[in-house]
Amino acid sequence: MRKLFFSVVLFLSIGLLAACGSDSSSSGDAKKVTFGATSGPYSDMVSKAIKPLLEKKGYEVKVVEFSDYIQPNLALSKDDLDANLFQHKVYMENFAKEHKLELSEVIVVPTAPMGIYSKKFNSLDEVAEGSAIAIPNDPTNAARAFLILEDAGLIKLDPNADPLTVSEKDVKDNVKKLQFKPIEAAQLPRAVDSVDLSAVPGNFALAAKMDLLEALQLENMPDQYRNRVVINTKDEDALFAKDIKEVVESAEFEEIIDEEFKGFGKPEWMK
């Protein structure tokens, strides 16, 4: 009777351990990863460049697409996702602070840069004095637009201004007397038809089927504005996080980027 009792206990214990091991999508044994990304170039990057390389490592990868910038982080915090790809460092840190989340980056990835586009001018040398330029109306993307204009020699900014927060008030020399027209970032691709110039973030340019390589000037993007793979901080040492970093650092990943994502700016670690 005693032998039968211990046999039953042993059987139940083994079954319980096996069940616990199969429930964790983040464990090294499960080899399952649920990856969230916004629809468009970054869900494509996960599907075309990250997923197949993780599958070579034996992972089962599920890709979940989102149409906004709020839900991917909330889903991550609820463990509905293991990782996501859609945001830059500034957004990640501000979102985590506002929503009291613990988020960490795994690795920075190639990112579609903001560009200055025009249907009126073929080069920045042709830009006429007093031309109107549409810029994003949110402070983070507006700062990026002003930095591109400075790189292009169209304006000069206060050298003491913070590059992450520069605005029109920091413009010390408006060489071409440009008129700045702040509008919603998503409307900037359409603005190319109605204003002289438009500063269009890369993700909106691609969504509007614009060719990044047709920009008169592309952003020399700082890494804090490049998108990154993000996970919950508690998973920093998880095997899946280390494997994601390894596949993104691989030569195969860069080959796919060069072939499928032309015009995307590469992060510092890839140069």
C-alpha positions, 0 to 999 in steps of 0.5 A: 500500500505504501509503495502504491502511495509513493508511486502515485505521489511521484507520478503527480509530481512529475506531471505537475513539473511538466505542466509548469514547464510547458506553460511559460512562453519565456522559458528556455524549454518552451521555445515560444516567443510572441512578438508584437509590432505595429503594422507596416515596416516593423511587423515586416521586419519581425516577420521577414528578418527576426522570425525566420532566424529565431525559427532556425534556433528552434523557436515557435514565433507568433507575430501580433500586429497593432495599429496604435502605439499604446497597446503594444506596451500594455500587452507586453506588461500583461505578458500577452507578448514576450517582446515588441518592436515599434518604439524609440528610446525616448518614447519607451522611457516616457511611456514606462514612467507614465504607466509605471512599467518596467521596460528594457531594450534588447537591441536597437534595429535599423529604422526608417529615417525622417526625410525632407520631401518635395514635389516642387524642388529637385534638390535643397539647393533649389529651395526658394526664400520664404518656402513653406515646410510642414513639420510634425506638431509633436515636440519629439518629431519636430526636434528631429525635423529641425535637426535635419534642416540644420544638417542641410544648411537651411537653418542654424540652431542655438548650439546650447539647445538640447538636441532632443527638445529643440524647437522653432524658438531655438532657430538662430538663423533661418537662412532661407526664411522658411515658414514652419507649418506644424501639422499632425505627423500622419498628415505629413505625406499628404502635405507634400502635395500642398506645401513646398517641403514636408518633413515626413517620419519614415514610418508614415512615408512608408505607409504612404508608399513613398520611396525613402531614397527620393527624399531631398535629405534623410535624417542622420538619426541619433540612436535614441530615435531608432526603434528597438526590440523591447521586453519586460525588465524581468525578462532581461536574462531570459534565453529568448531575449539573448537569442533575439539579440543574437539573431539581430546581430547576425550577418543573415539579419543584415543581409535581409535588411539590405535587401528588403529595407532599403533606405533604413538607417543602421544603428551605431553597433552595425557600422 
